[in-house]
């Protein structure tokens, strides 16, 4: 059974990711200062 | 989206690319594309799962995808082959400054992405709504 997906109007999930420099960042930092477009990429090729 | 970078700056919007690829490949990809956006890495795909971005082998290798890849190859675009999980799909999401999800598009297949102007318009609406508050 899959968990329900976040929908518009709900609070966006926050997780930790890594920058190319190896620093840990929280995804919420993307929208800290205003709206953010989060683009999830496919495989890099 | 790259050609809309100035518009995005005017809107006060930030673009963050998320990849599950290895750092070296991601850095090379960013150099080659010259995308003026942040690229953050999610090798365990926690963010992918949290946003409900799916994996599907069948949808990732349907006729539309094969045709898209064929066109890319014929266009002369350099291609290193499939790097990583070819079943992982993508998605595009807009979150406002309060952390509320305002736009969500989970790709049905690799070629299923919103047009850039659709995303820019949605960002504009999100920004305008913030100013009205």
Backbone of each chain as nested JSON, in Angstrom:
{
  "chains": [
    {"id": "A", "residues": [
      {"number": 1, "name": "UNK", "atoms": {"N": [0.857, -1.193, 0.0], "CA": [0.0, 0.0, 0.0], "C": [0.891, 1.24, 0.0]}},
      {"number": 2, "name": "UNK", "atoms": {"N": [0.649, 2.176, -0.912], "CA": [1.478, 3.372, -0.978], "C": [0.901, 4.442, -0.062]}},
      {"number": 3, "name": "UNK", "atoms": {"N": [1.789, 5.287, 0.467], "CA": [1.325, 6.356, 1.347], "C": [0.737, 7.465, 0.487]}},
      {"number": 4, "name": "UNK", "atoms": {"N": [-0.212, 8.241, 1.045], "CA": [-0.828, 9.322, 0.253], "C": [0.214, 10.354, -0.137]}},
      {"number": 5, "name": "UNK", "atoms": {"N": [0.029, 10.92, -1.338], "CA": [0.978, 11.896, -1.825], "C": [0.57, 13.287, -1.362]}},
      {"number": 6, "name": "UNK", "atoms": {"N": [1.563, 14.124, -1.096], "CA": [1.287, 15.495, -0.696], "C": [0.595, 16.207, -1.854]}},
      {"number": 7, "name": "UNK", "atoms": {"N": [-0.42, 16.984, -1.538], "CA": [-1.172, 17.681, -2.581], "C": [-1.086, 19.183, -2.366]}},
      {"number": 8, "name": "UNK", "atoms": {"N": [-1.491, 19.924, -3.37], "CA": [-1.443, 21.379, -3.266], "C": [-2.331, 21.834, -2.11]}},
      {"number": 9, "name": "UNK", "atoms": {"N": [-1.846, 22.843, -1.413], "CA": [-2.536, 23.339, -0.232], "C": [-1.992, 22.749, 1.06]}},
      {"number": 10, "name": "UNK", "atoms": {"N": [-1.233, 21.697, 0.934], "CA": [-0.632, 21.076, 2.116], "C": [0.796, 21.591, 2.315]}},
      {"number": 11, "name": "UNK", "atoms": {"N": [1.306, 21.358, 3.52], "CA": [2.682, 21.747, 3.809], "C": [3.636, 20.836, 3.036]}},
      {"number": 12, "name": "UNK", "atoms": {"N": [4.595, 21.438, 2.372], "CA": [5.545, 20.654, 1.587], "C": [6.478, 19.874, 2.515]}},
      {"number": 13, "name": "UNK", "atoms": {"N": [6.858, 18.675, 2.097], "CA": [7.777, 17.883, 2.925], "C": [9.162, 18.533, 2.983]}},
      {"number": 14, "name": "UNK", "atoms": {"N": [9.869, 18.224, 4.038], "CA": [11.237, 18.705, 4.177], "C": [12.151, 17.515, 4.44]}},
      {"number": 15, "name": "UNK", "atoms": {"N": [13.242, 17.452, 3.723], "CA": [14.237, 16.402, 3.95], "C": [15.62, 17.027, 3.831]}},
      {"number": 16, "name": "UNK", "atoms": {"N": [16.626, 16.288, 4.168], "CA": [17.994, 16.785, 4.003], "C": [18.563, 16.282, 2.681]}},
      {"number": 17, "name": "UNK", "atoms": {"N": [19.313, 17.149, 2.048], "CA": [20.002, 16.81, 0.824], "C": [21.442, 17.28, 0.959]}},
      {"number": 18, "name": "UNK", "atoms": {"N": [22.208, 17.138, -0.106], "CA": [23.616, 17.532, -0.082], "C": [23.91, 18.438, -1.265]}},
      {"number": 19, "name": "UNK", "atoms": {"N": [24.672, 19.481, -1.032], "CA": [25.1, 20.326, -2.147], "C": [26.258, 19.65, -2.866]}},
      {"number": 20, "name": "UNK", "atoms": {"N": [26.645, 20.213, -3.991], "CA": [27.776, 19.655, -4.737], "C": [29.085, 19.809, -3.95]}},
      {"number": 21, "name": "UNK", "atoms": {"N": [29.09, 20.717, -2.986], "CA": [30.281, 20.892, -2.146], "C": [30.29, 19.937, -0.957]}},
      {"number": 22, "name": "UNK", "atoms": {"N": [29.22, 19.152, -0.836], "CA": [29.166, 18.189, 0.255], "C": [28.487, 18.696, 1.509]}},
      {"number": 23, "name": "UNK", "atoms": {"N": [27.949, 19.924, 1.465], "CA": [27.259, 20.466, 2.633], "C": [25.845, 19.902, 2.714]}},
      {"number": 24, "name": "UNK", "atoms": {"N": [25.403, 19.681, 3.934], "CA": [24.028, 19.193, 4.124], "C": [23.083, 20.394, 4.164]}},
      {"number": 25, "name": "UNK", "atoms": {"N": [22.01, 20.307, 3.427], "CA": [21.011, 21.378, 3.402], "C": [19.633, 20.763, 3.626]}},
      {"number": 26, "name": "UNK", "atoms": {"N": [18.732, 21.586, 4.124], "CA": [17.342, 21.177, 4.241], "C": [16.595, 21.7, 3.021]}},
      {"number": 27, "name": "UNK", "atoms": {"N": [15.717, 20.88, 2.489], "CA": [14.967, 21.303, 1.312], "C": [14.173, 22.576, 1.591]}},
      {"number": 28, "name": "UNK", "atoms": {"N": [13.743, 22.77, 2.833], "CA": [12.95, 23.959, 3.166], "C": [13.744, 25.259, 2.977]}},
      {"number": 29, "name": "UNK", "atoms": {"N": [15.079, 25.148, 2.927], "CA": [15.871, 26.351, 2.666], "C": [15.57, 26.91, 1.274]}},
      {"number": 30, "name": "UNK", "atoms": {"N": [15.075, 26.074, 0.391], "CA": [14.778, 26.526, -0.963], "C": [13.678, 27.577, -0.956]}},
      {"number": 31, "name": "UNK", "atoms": {"N": [12.685, 27.434, -0.079], "CA": [11.564, 28.383, -0.069], "C": [11.6, 29.319, 1.133]}},
      {"number": 32, "name": "UNK", "atoms": {"N": [12.732, 29.388, 1.808], "CA": [12.868, 30.232, 2.993], "C": [12.609, 31.705, 2.684]}},
      {"number": 33, "name": "UNK", "atoms": {"N": [13.059, 32.175, 1.548], "CA": [12.95, 33.602, 1.224], "C": [11.897, 33.901, 0.168]}},
      {"number": 34, "name": "UNK", "atoms": {"N": [11.115, 32.93, -0.217], "CA": [10.115, 33.179, -1.234], "C": [9.769, 31.891, -1.949]}},
      {"number": 35, "name": "UNK", "atoms": {"N": [8.94, 31.988, -2.993], "CA": [8.522, 30.764, -3.679], "C": [9.702, 30.047, -4.33]}},
      {"number": 36, "name": "UNK", "atoms": {"N": [9.591, 28.75, -4.38], "CA": [10.652, 27.938, -4.976], "C": [10.063, 26.919, -5.927]}},
      {"number": 37, "name": "UNK", "atoms": {"N": [10.749, 26.721, -7.025], "CA": [10.428, 25.658, -7.967], "C": [11.416, 24.536, -7.718]}},
      {"number": 38, "name": "UNK", "atoms": {"N": [10.904, 23.392, -7.342], "CA": [11.752, 22.234, -7.079], "C": [11.593, 21.289, -8.27]}},
      {"number": 39, "name": "UNK", "atoms": {"N": [12.673, 21.041, -8.965], "CA": [12.637, 20.18, -10.151], "C": [13.386, 18.895, -9.838]}},
      {"number": 40, "name": "UNK", "atoms": {"N": [12.644, 17.798, -9.824], "CA": [13.271, 16.492, -9.602], "C": [13.706, 15.947, -10.959]}},
      {"number": 41, "name": "UNK", "atoms": {"N": [15.011, 15.729, -11.082], "CA": [15.578, 15.287, -12.345], "C": [15.473, 13.781, -12.528]}},
      {"number": 42, "name": "UNK", "atoms": {"N": [15.555, 13.382, -13.785], "CA": [15.698, 11.969, -14.123], "C": [17.171, 11.58, -13.942]}},
      {"number": 43, "name": "UNK", "atoms": {"N": [17.531, 10.403, -14.413], "CA": [18.936, 10.015, -14.419], "C": [19.717, 11.042, -15.239]}},
      {"number": 44, "name": "UNK", "atoms": {"N": [20.967, 11.239, -14.878], "CA": [21.817, 12.199, -15.585], "C": [22.512, 11.48, -16.724]}},
      {"number": 45, "name": "UNK", "atoms": {"N": [22.273, 11.882, -17.931], "CA": [22.897, 11.225, -19.079], "C": [22.793, 12.081, -20.312]}}
    ]},
    {"id": "B", "residues": [
      {"number": 1, "name": "UNK", "atoms": {"N": [13.919, 26.213, -18.645], "CA": [13.807, 27.174, -17.546], "C": [14.959, 28.167, -17.539]}},
      {"number": 2, "name": "UNK", "atoms": {"N": [16.095, 27.767, -18.108], "CA": [17.265, 28.651, -18.068], "C": [16.964, 30.014, -18.698]}},
      {"number": 3, "name": "UNK", "atoms": {"N": [16.213, 30.012, -19.787], "CA": [15.959, 31.295, -20.45], "C": [14.984, 32.158, -19.655]}},
      {"number": 4, "name": "UNK", "atoms": {"N": [14.379, 31.628, -18.64], "CA": [13.477, 32.39, -17.796], "C": [14.14, 32.837, -16.494]}},
      {"number": 5, "name": "UNK", "atoms": {"N": [15.434, 32.668, -16.397], "CA": [16.149, 32.954, -15.149], "C": [15.93, 34.387, -14.684]}},
      {"number": 6, "name": "UNK", "atoms": {"N": [15.974, 35.345, -15.598], "CA": [15.795, 36.744, -15.21], "C": [14.379, 36.991, -14.698]}},
      {"number": 7, "name": "UNK", "atoms": {"N": [13.396, 36.412, -15.355], "CA": [12.008, 36.541, -14.9], "C": [11.842, 35.948, -13.514]}},
      {"number": 8, "name": "UNK", "atoms": {"N": [12.463, 34.822, -13.297], "CA": [12.371, 34.17, -11.997], "C": [12.98, 35.037, -10.906]}},
      {"number": 9, "name": "UNK", "atoms": {"N": [14.093, 35.687, -11.252], "CA": [14.719, 36.593, -10.273], "C": [13.78, 37.739, -9.94]}},
      {"number": 10, "name": "UNK", "atoms": {"N": [13.118, 38.285, -10.956], "CA": [12.162, 39.379, -10.749], "C": [11.02, 38.941, -9.848]}},
      {"number": 11, "name": "UNK", "atoms": {"N": [10.612, 37.703, -9.98], "CA": [9.528, 37.177, -9.151], "C": [9.988, 36.829, -7.738]}},
      {"number": 12, "name": "UNK", "atoms": {"N": [11.282, 36.888, -7.529], "CA": [11.81, 36.507, -6.213], "C": [11.749, 35.014, -5.982]}},
      {"number": 13, "name": "UNK", "atoms": {"N": [11.746, 34.266, -7.083], "CA": [11.62, 32.814, -6.975], "C": [12.989, 32.154, -7.087]}},
      {"number": 14, "name": "UNK", "atoms": {"N": [13.105, 31.026, -6.462], "CA": [14.339, 30.263, -6.51], "C": [14.046, 28.921, -7.186]}},
      {"number": 15, "name": "UNK", "atoms": {"N": [14.981, 28.459, -7.965], "CA": [14.854, 27.143, -8.602], "C": [15.912, 26.227, -8.004]}},
      {"number": 16, "name": "UNK", "atoms": {"N": [15.48, 25.084, -7.533], "CA": [16.408, 24.083, -7.018], "C": [16.195, 22.797, -7.805]}},
      {"number": 17, "name": "UNK", "atoms": {"N": [17.267, 22.304, -8.377], "CA": [17.243, 21.026, -9.073], "C": [17.627, 19.954, -8.074]}},
      {"number": 18, "name": "UNK", "atoms": {"N": [16.934, 18.828, -8.107], "CA": [17.259, 17.715, -7.217], "C": [17.607, 16.505, -8.076]}},
      {"number": 19, "name": "UNK", "atoms": {"N": [18.746, 15.898, -7.774], "CA": [19.195, 14.723, -8.522], "C": [19.569, 13.614, -7.576]}},
      {"number": 20, "name": "UNK", "atoms": {"N": [19.399, 12.385, -8.004], "CA": [19.844, 11.248, -7.199], "C": [21.191, 10.731, -7.698]}},
      {"number": 21, "name": "UNK", "atoms": {"N": [21.773, 11.433, -8.67], "CA": [23.033, 10.992, -9.255], "C": [24.231, 11.263, -8.368]}},
      {"number": 22, "name": "UNK", "atoms": {"N": [25.381, 10.684, -8.698], "CA": [26.597, 10.903, -7.914], "C": [27.122, 12.321, -8.107]}},
      {"number": 23, "name": "UNK", "atoms": {"N": [27.828, 12.847, -7.114], "CA": [28.307, 14.241, -7.161], "C": [29.14, 14.575, -8.399]}},
      {"number": 24, "name": "UNK", "atoms": {"N": [30.016, 13.673, -8.784], "CA": [30.898, 13.986, -9.924], "C": [30.085, 14.142, -11.208]}},
      {"number": 25, "name": "UNK", "atoms": {"N": [29.133, 13.265, -11.402], "CA": [28.303, 13.331, -12.604], "C": [27.383, 14.545, -12.555]}},
      {"number": 26, "name": "UNK", "atoms": {"N": [26.844, 14.824, -11.386], "CA": [25.97, 15.986, -11.229], "C": [26.723, 17.283, -11.525]}},
      {"number": 27, "name": "UNK", "atoms": {"N": [27.948, 17.379, -11.017], "CA": [28.753, 18.576, -11.258], "C": [29.057, 18.721, -12.752]}},
      {"number": 28, "name": "UNK", "atoms": {"N": [29.354, 17.61, -13.389], "CA": [29.637, 17.647, -14.826], "C": [28.395, 18.054, -15.596]}},
      {"number": 29, "name": "UNK", "atoms": {"N": [27.258, 17.528, -15.226], "CA": [25.989, 17.873, -15.869], "C": [25.705, 19.368, -15.716]}},
      {"number": 30, "name": "UNK", "atoms": {"N": [25.934, 19.89, -14.517], "CA": [25.665, 21.306, -14.279], "C": [26.598, 22.178, -15.122]}},
      {"number": 31, "name": "UNK", "atoms": {"N": [27.848, 21.768, -15.24], "CA": [28.787, 22.519, -16.088], "C": [28.343, 22.498, -17.539]}},
      {"number": 32, "name": "UNK", "atoms": {"N": [27.95, 21.353, -18.01], "CA": [27.577, 21.214, -19.424], "C": [26.292, 21.947, -19.766]}},
      {"number": 33, "name": "UNK", "atoms": {"N": [25.348, 21.927, -18.845], "CA": [24.077, 22.603, -19.12], "C": [24.133, 24.088, -18.788]}},
      {"number": 34, "name": "UNK", "atoms": {"N": [25.106, 24.468, -17.961], "CA": [25.239, 25.857, -17.502], "C": [23.944, 26.367, -16.873]}},
      {"number": 35, "name": "UNK", "atoms": {"N": [23.186, 25.47, -16.262], "CA": [21.943, 25.879, -15.607], "C": [22.28, 26.792, -14.427]}},
      {"number": 36, "name": "UNK", "atoms": {"N": [21.674, 27.966, -14.364], "CA": [22.013, 28.928, -13.304], "C": [21.238, 28.679, -12.009]}},
      {"number": 37, "name": "UNK", "atoms": {"N": [21.065, 27.421, -11.685], "CA": [20.256, 27.071, -10.508], "C": [21.069, 26.197, -9.563]}},
      {"number": 38, "name": "UNK", "atoms": {"N": [20.595, 26.108, -8.336], "CA": [21.226, 25.212, -7.376], "C": [20.896, 23.775, -7.749]}},
      {"number": 39, "name": "UNK", "atoms": {"N": [21.856, 22.893, -7.534], "CA": [21.64, 21.459, -7.761], "C": [21.972, 20.739, -6.47]}},
      {"number": 40, "name": "UNK", "atoms": {"N": [20.963, 20.161, -5.857], "CA": [21.147, 19.436, -4.602], "C": [20.975, 17.947, -4.857]}},
      {"number": 41, "name": "UNK", "atoms": {"N": [21.699, 17.169, -4.068], "CA": [21.753, 15.725, -4.313], "C": [20.945, 14.936, -3.299]}},
      {"number": 42, "name": "UNK", "atoms": {"N": [20.265, 13.94, -3.796], "CA": [19.392, 13.105, -2.974], "C": [19.62, 11.64, -3.348]}},
      {"number": 43, "name": "UNK", "atoms": {"N": [20.819, 11.113, -3.063], "CA": [21.156, 9.758, -3.513], "C": [20.234, 8.678, -2.952]}},
      {"number": 44, "name": "UNK", "atoms": {"N": [19.67, 8.901, -1.787], "CA": [18.755, 7.921, -1.206], "C": [17.311, 8.191, -1.618]}},
      {"number": 45, "name": "UNK", "atoms": {"N": [17.12, 9.255, -2.367], "CA": [15.796, 9.619, -2.9], "C": [14.752, 9.834, -1.805]}},
      {"number": 46, "name": "UNK", "atoms": {"N": [15.188, 10.396, -0.687], "CA": [14.243, 10.698, 0.387], "C": [13.261, 11.771, -0.079]}},
      {"number": 47, "name": "UNK", "atoms": {"N": [13.797, 12.795, -0.735], "CA": [12.937, 13.882, -1.211], "C": [12.021, 13.386, -2.332]}},
      {"number": 48, "name": "UNK", "atoms": {"N": [12.551, 12.564, -3.216], "CA": [11.722, 11.994, -4.284], "C": [10.517, 11.284, -3.668]}},
      {"number": 49, "name": "UNK", "atoms": {"N": [10.771, 10.447, -2.683], "CA": [9.667, 9.692, -2.056], "C": [8.74, 10.625, -1.291]}},
      {"number": 50, "name": "UNK", "atoms": {"N": [9.321, 11.589, -0.587], "CA": [8.501, 12.496, 0.221], "C": [7.516, 13.288, -0.654]}},
      {"number": 51, "name": "UNK", "atoms": {"N": [7.92, 13.612, -1.867], "CA": [7.049, 14.344, -2.784], "C": [6.235, 13.41, -3.68]}},
      {"number": 52, "name": "UNK", "atoms": {"N": [6.379, 12.126, -3.473], "CA": [5.568, 11.187, -4.245], "C": [6.011, 11.039, -5.683]}},
      {"number": 53, "name": "UNK", "atoms": {"N": [7.285, 11.305, -5.955], "CA": [7.802, 11.138, -7.311], "C": [8.122, 9.65, -7.486]}},
      {"number": 54, "name": "UNK", "atoms": {"N": [7.531, 9.037, -8.481], "CA": [7.53, 7.581, -8.58], "C": [8.668, 7.009, -9.415]}},
      {"number": 55, "name": "UNK", "atoms": {"N": [8.779, 5.711, -9.346], "CA": [9.64, 4.928, -10.231], "C": [8.734, 3.998, -11.025]}},
      {"number": 56, "name": "UNK", "atoms": {"N": [9.018, 3.822, -12.289], "CA": [8.244, 2.882, -13.092], "C": [9.048, 2.495, -14.322]}},
      {"number": 57, "name": "UNK", "atoms": {"N": [9.399, 1.219, -14.402], "CA": [10.146, 0.746, -15.578], "C": [9.276, 0.827, -16.824]}},
      {"number": 58, "name": "UNK", "atoms": {"N": [8.037, 0.391, -16.696], "CA": [7.149, 0.361, -17.869], "C": [6.888, 1.755, -18.41]}},
      {"number": 59, "name": "UNK", "atoms": {"N": [6.644, 2.7, -17.508], "CA": [6.379, 4.065, -17.964], "C": [7.651, 4.767, -18.414]}},
      {"number": 60, "name": "UNK", "atoms": {"N": [8.774, 4.342, -17.878], "CA": [10.043, 4.983, -18.256], "C": [10.521, 4.547, -19.631]}},
      {"number": 61, "name": "UNK", "atoms": {"N": [10.023, 3.422, -20.122], "CA": [10.512, 2.92, -21.407], "C": [9.393, 2.685, -22.404]}},
      {"number": 62, "name": "UNK", "atoms": {"N": [8.399, 3.549, -22.362], "CA": [7.313, 3.473, -23.333], "C": [7.721, 4.076, -24.665]}},
      {"number": 63, "name": "UNK", "atoms": {"N": [6.869, 3.963, -25.666], "CA": [7.188, 4.476, -27.003], "C": [7.527, 5.961, -27.022]}},
      {"number": 64, "name": "UNK", "atoms": {"N": [6.812, 6.768, -26.227], "CA": [7.071, 8.206, -26.238], "C": [8.48, 8.518, -25.734]}},
      {"number": 65, "name": "UNK", "atoms": {"N": [8.904, 7.783, -24.719], "CA": [10.249, 7.993, -24.187], "C": [11.309, 7.583, -25.197]}},
      {"number": 66, "name": "UNK", "atoms": {"N": [11.125, 6.438, -25.799], "CA": [12.102, 5.964, -26.781], "C": [12.203, 6.955, -27.935]}},
      {"number": 67, "name": "UNK", "atoms": {"N": [11.065, 7.481, -28.346], "CA": [11.077, 8.475, -29.423], "C": [11.812, 9.743, -28.987]}},
      {"number": 68, "name": "UNK", "atoms": {"N": [11.591, 10.161, -27.769], "CA": [12.267, 11.359, -27.245], "C": [13.775, 11.158, -27.219]}},
      {"number": 69, "name": "UNK", "atoms": {"N": [14.213, 10.005, -26.72], "CA": [15.649, 9.744, -26.677], "C": [16.226, 9.67, -28.089]}},
      {"number": 70, "name": "UNK", "atoms": {"N": [15.469, 9.072, -29.013], "CA": [15.949, 8.977, -30.392], "C": [16.141, 10.376, -30.974]}},
      {"number": 71, "name": "UNK", "atoms": {"N": [15.199, 11.262, -30.724], "CA": [15.302, 12.644, -31.225], "C": [16.519, 13.345, -30.624]}},
      {"number": 72, "name": "UNK", "atoms": {"N": [16.746, 13.128, -29.326], "CA": [17.897, 13.757, -28.675], "C": [19.207, 13.272, -29.294]}},
      {"number": 73, "name": "UNK", "atoms": {"N": [19.271, 11.966, -29.533], "CA": [20.493, 11.416, -30.137], "C": [20.694, 11.967, -31.538]}},
      {"number": 74, "name": "UNK", "atoms": {"N": [19.622, 12.04, -32.297], "CA": [19.724, 12.521, -33.679], "C": [20.044, 14.006, -33.744]}},
      {"number": 75, "name": "UNK", "atoms": {"N": [19.722, 14.725, -32.657], "CA": [20.007, 16.156, -32.647], "C": [21.479, 16.442, -32.424]}},
      {"number": 76, "name": "UNK", "atoms": {"N": [22.24, 15.38, -32.11], "CA": [23.663, 15.553, -31.899], "C": [24.028, 15.848, -30.463]}},
      {"number": 77, "name": "UNK", "atoms": {"N": [23.031, 15.83, -29.59], "CA": [23.294, 16.112, -28.176], "C": [24.222, 15.025, -27.622]}},
      {"number": 78, "name": "UNK", "atoms": {"N": [25.276, 15.416, -26.937], "CA": [26.167, 14.4, -26.353], "C": [25.422, 13.558, -25.321]}},
      {"number": 79, "name": "UNK", "atoms": {"N": [25.685, 12.274, -25.373], "CA": [24.974, 11.36, -24.483], "C": [25.938, 10.337, -23.931]}},
      {"number": 80, "name": "UNK", "atoms": {"N": [25.964, 10.209, -22.611], "CA": [26.877, 9.264, -21.971], "C": [26.202, 7.933, -21.677]}},
      {"number": 81, "name": "UNK", "atoms": {"N": [25.001, 7.767, -22.14], "CA": [24.265, 6.565, -21.808], "C": [23.466, 6.788, -20.533]}},
      {"number": 82, "name": "UNK", "atoms": {"N": [22.685, 5.814, -20.164], "CA": [21.867, 5.93, -18.957], "C": [22.784, 5.899, -17.736]}},
      {"number": 83, "name": "UNK", "atoms": {"N": [22.728, 6.938, -16.938], "CA": [23.541, 7.009, -15.727], "C": [22.611, 6.886, -14.535]}},
      {"number": 84, "name": "UNK", "atoms": {"N": [22.589, 5.748, -13.914], "CA": [21.747, 5.581, -12.739], "C": [20.452, 4.871, -13.083]}},
      {"number": 85, "name": "UNK", "atoms": {"N": [19.514, 4.985, -12.195], "CA": [18.248, 4.278, -12.272], "C": [17.38, 4.884, -13.375]}},
      {"number": 86, "name": "UNK", "atoms": {"N": [17.215, 4.158, -14.447], "CA": [16.432, 4.674, -15.582], "C": [14.936, 4.594, -15.326]}},
      {"number": 87, "name": "UNK", "atoms": {"N": [14.528, 3.962, -14.242], "CA": [13.102, 3.861, -13.927], "C": [12.594, 5.027, -13.083]}},
      {"number": 88, "name": "UNK", "atoms": {"N": [13.536, 5.81, -12.555], "CA": [13.126, 6.926, -11.7], "C": [12.516, 8.031, -12.554]}},
      {"number": 89, "name": "UNK", "atoms": {"N": [11.315, 8.436, -12.209], "CA": [10.639, 9.512, -12.931], "C": [10.935, 10.844, -12.251]}},
      {"number": 90, "name": "UNK", "atoms": {"N": [10.522, 11.927, -12.885], "CA": [10.775, 13.257, -12.345], "C": [9.501, 13.94, -11.882]}},
      {"number": 91, "name": "UNK", "atoms": {"N": [9.653, 15.194, -11.507], "CA": [8.499, 15.957, -11.073], "C": [8.868, 17.411, -10.895]}},
      {"number": 92, "name": "UNK", "atoms": {"N": [7.863, 18.249, -10.886], "CA": [8.059, 19.693, -10.736], "C": [7.067, 20.197, -9.695]}},
      {"number": 93, "name": "UNK", "atoms": {"N": [7.576, 20.919, -8.704], "CA": [6.744, 21.376, -7.601], "C": [7.068, 22.832, -7.289]}},
      {"number": 94, "name": "UNK", "atoms": {"N": [6.032, 23.564, -6.928], "CA": [6.227, 24.939, -6.489], "C": [5.746, 25.044, -5.05]}},
      {"number": 95, "name": "UNK", "atoms": {"N": [6.616, 25.583, -4.218], "CA": [6.304, 25.775, -2.809], "C": [6.393, 27.271, -2.518]}},
      {"number": 96, "name": "UNK", "atoms": {"N": [5.394, 27.806, -1.831], "CA": [5.427, 29.239, -1.54], "C": [6.317, 29.521, -0.334]}},
      {"number": 97, "name": "UNK", "atoms": {"N": [6.487, 30.796, -0.035], "CA": [7.374, 31.194, 1.039], "C": [6.929, 30.75, 2.43]}},
      {"number": 98, "name": "UNK", "atoms": {"N": [5.698, 30.271, 2.537], "CA": [5.224, 29.762, 3.828], "C": [5.372, 28.251, 3.908]}},
      {"number": 99, "name": "UNK", "atoms": {"N": [5.927, 27.666, 2.853], "CA": [6.127, 26.22, 2.858], "C": [4.928, 25.421, 2.398]}},
      {"number": 100, "name": "UNK", "atoms": {"N": [3.974, 26.087, 1.737], "CA": [2.783, 25.392, 1.255], "C": [2.962, 25.024, -0.217]}},
      {"number": 101, "name": "UNK", "atoms": {"N": [2.599, 23.818, -0.532], "CA": [2.718, 23.341, -1.909], "C": [1.64, 24.01, -2.764]}},
      {"number": 102, "name": "UNK", "atoms": {"N": [2.06, 24.666, -3.851], "CA": [1.125, 25.416, -4.696], "C": [0.946, 24.799, -6.079]}},
      {"number": 103, "name": "UNK", "atoms": {"N": [1.898, 23.974, -6.488], "CA": [1.848, 23.346, -7.813], "C": [2.553, 22.012, -7.711]}},
      {"number": 104, "name": "UNK", "atoms": {"N": [1.946, 20.987, -8.28], "CA": [2.575, 19.668, -8.237], "C": [2.358, 18.965, -9.571]}},
      {"number": 105, "name": "UNK", "atoms": {"N": [3.439, 18.56, -10.174], "CA": [3.355, 17.76, -11.397], "C": [4.309, 16.59, -11.253]}},
      {"number": 106, "name": "UNK", "atoms": {"N": [3.759, 15.416, -11.131], "CA": [4.562, 14.194, -11.065], "C": [4.525, 13.57, -12.452]}},
      {"number": 107, "name": "UNK", "atoms": {"N": [5.669, 13.428, -13.042], "CA": [5.737, 12.953, -14.426], "C": [5.186, 11.538, -14.555]}},
      {"number": 108, "name": "UNK", "atoms": {"N": [4.35, 11.368, -15.563], "CA": [3.828, 10.028, -15.839], "C": [4.889, 9.183, -16.552]}},
      {"number": 109, "name": "UNK", "atoms": {"N": [5.694, 9.862, -17.364], "CA": [6.803, 9.209, -18.048], "C": [7.895, 10.265, -18.223]}},
      {"number": 110, "name": "UNK", "atoms": {"N": [9.099, 9.873, -18.652], "CA": [10.203, 10.843, -18.705], "C": [9.941, 12.075, -19.576]}},
      {"number": 111, "name": "UNK", "atoms": {"N": [9.129, 11.936, -20.607], "CA": [8.862, 13.076, -21.484], "C": [7.738, 13.967, -20.953]}},
      {"number": 112, "name": "UNK", "atoms": {"N": [7.107, 13.558, -19.904], "CA": [5.965, 14.287, -19.354], "C": [6.441, 15.347, -18.363]}},
      {"number": 113, "name": "UNK", "atoms": {"N": [6.703, 16.537, -18.869], "CA": [7.127, 17.654, -18.019], "C": [6.306, 18.864, -18.448]}},
      {"number": 114, "name": "UNK", "atoms": {"N": [5.946, 19.722, -17.499], "CA": [5.211, 20.941, -17.884], "C": [6.101, 21.862, -18.729]}},
      {"number": 115, "name": "UNK", "atoms": {"N": [5.456, 22.612, -19.59], "CA": [6.185, 23.62, -20.351], "C": [6.742, 24.661, -19.374]}},
      {"number": 116, "name": "UNK", "atoms": {"N": [7.882, 25.221, -19.723], "CA": [8.518, 26.204, -18.842], "C": [7.582, 27.377, -18.569]}},
      {"number": 117, "name": "UNK", "atoms": {"N": [6.829, 27.821, -19.583], "CA": [5.963, 28.984, -19.358], "C": [4.837, 28.662, -18.38]}},
      {"number": 118, "name": "UNK", "atoms": {"N": [4.439, 27.422, -18.298], "CA": [3.426, 27.011, -17.314], "C": [3.988, 27.166, -15.905]}},
      {"number": 119, "name": "UNK", "atoms": {"N": [5.231, 26.744, -15.735], "CA": [5.867, 26.859, -14.423], "C": [6.097, 28.319, -14.055]}},
      {"number": 120, "name": "UNK", "atoms": {"N": [6.536, 29.104, -15.005], "CA": [6.781, 30.529, -14.737], "C": [5.47, 31.211, -14.361]}},
      {"number": 121, "name": "UNK", "atoms": {"N": [4.409, 30.873, -15.067], "CA": [3.11, 31.481, -14.753], "C": [2.659, 31.085, -13.347]}},
      {"number": 122, "name": "UNK", "atoms": {"N": [2.831, 29.819, -13.0], "CA": [2.44, 29.352, -11.669], "C": [3.281, 30.039, -10.591]}},
      {"number": 123, "name": "UNK", "atoms": {"N": [4.559, 30.244, -10.864], "CA": [5.409, 30.968, -9.917], "C": [4.949, 32.409, -9.788]}},
      {"number": 124, "name": "UNK", "atoms": {"N": [4.564, 33.006, -10.895], "CA": [4.073, 34.378, -10.863], "C": [2.816, 34.494, -10.02]}},
      {"number": 125, "name": "UNK", "atoms": {"N": [1.926, 33.543, -10.164], "CA": [0.682, 33.55, -9.379], "C": [0.981, 33.346, -7.895]}},
      {"number": 126, "name": "UNK", "atoms": {"N": [1.935, 32.496, -7.611], "CA": [2.318, 32.254, -6.217], "C": [2.939, 33.5, -5.608]}},
      {"number": 127, "name": "UNK", "atoms": {"N": [3.793, 34.171, -6.365], "CA": [4.413, 35.401, -5.879], "C": [3.374, 36.489, -5.676]}},
      {"number": 128, "name": "UNK", "atoms": {"N": [2.462, 36.637, -6.622], "CA": [1.436, 37.671, -6.54], "C": [0.545, 37.452, -5.326]}},
      {"number": 129, "name": "UNK", "atoms": {"N": [0.245, 36.211, -5.053], "CA": [-0.595, 35.902, -3.897], "C": [0.115, 36.286, -2.608]}},
      {"number": 130, "name": "UNK", "atoms": {"N": [1.408, 36.103, -2.567], "CA": [2.175, 36.453, -1.372], "C": [2.142, 37.962, -1.15]}},
      {"number": 131, "name": "UNK", "atoms": {"N": [2.205, 38.731, -2.229], "CA": [2.186, 40.185, -2.099], "C": [0.825, 40.688, -1.645]}},
      {"number": 132, "name": "UNK", "atoms": {"N": [-0.236, 39.944, -1.993], "CA": [-1.582, 40.382, -1.615], "C": [-1.843, 40.209, -0.134]}},
      {"number": 133, "name": "UNK", "atoms": {"N": [-1.033, 39.36, 0.521], "CA": [-1.281, 39.12, 1.959], "C": [-0.772, 40.269, 2.802]}}
    ]}
  ]
}
